[in-house]
Amino acid sequence: MLIDSHCHLDRIDLAPFQNDFGCFMQHARNSQIDHLLCIAIDLEAFPAMQNLVADYPEISLSVGVHPNVRDGHDPTTEELVNLANDPKIIAIGETGLDYFRSEGDLAWQHQRFRNHIQAAKITKKPLIIHTREAREDTIRILKEEGADSIGGIIHCFTEDWAFAQQAMALNFYISFSGIVTFNNATTIKEVAQKVPAERFLIETDSPYLAPVPFRGKPNYPTYVRQVAECVAQLRETTVEHIAELSSQNFRTLFNLA
């Protein structure tokens, strides 16, 4: 059985499933997807996301505001803590820093990141970290805010082994998305080979970043199998072993039975 540790179920294209979320979920079960973590991007879409997945015990949620979101409500730490009271919410985020899409004075992005870290520490729910072209500041803020006391996931990992080591030292797991299947992802493939068995996860980030052979097309949580196959090949093991390891790591991180 496979776990997709990062997907955006409220944003996937349901057209191939008769625009029926229940039909899609049956397809996921038939594809041996055991659990999905549906990740929040903003608070405006959050209530609808909660409603969409409410009847599915195999779907957990995060709550937070993506670092690139400029429009909409920017929550305080207290607001995040209150929202995280829902037992389906097991993580805070996605949060972090992104210097690729955001320019100028990014003090607002830094403060948002710090608010999310504090909310994670208060609720004892791990962080989902997005970082792009901001590796030094990401590590610095995680250290300054004591994020190692709660840990979490560096999602859609696109950095190098040195960054992975720093993140793991701060109690974070390394999650590989469909990017690891891309031919030019040499550095990420190297990390996938080196990361300890007890510290990696797999994800799709669907509907974005579909893996080979679906690259450039809409992504779905069921494509987490292609990520598992690639990681298995890189680590010279079986898909079943990667599925078992990544699922156990997920359940360990989030303290799930």
PyMOL commands that set and color helices and strands:
alter all, ss='L'
color gray80, all
select helices_A, chain A and resi 9-11+15-17+21-30+46-53+77-83+107-123+135-144+147-149+161-169+178-181+186-194+197-199+221-234+239-253
alter helices_A, ss='H'
color red, helices_A
select strands_A, chain A and resi 2-7+33-38+59-63+89-98+127-132+152-154+172-176+200-202
alter strands_A, ss='S'
color yellow, strands_A
deselect
rebuild
show_as cartoon
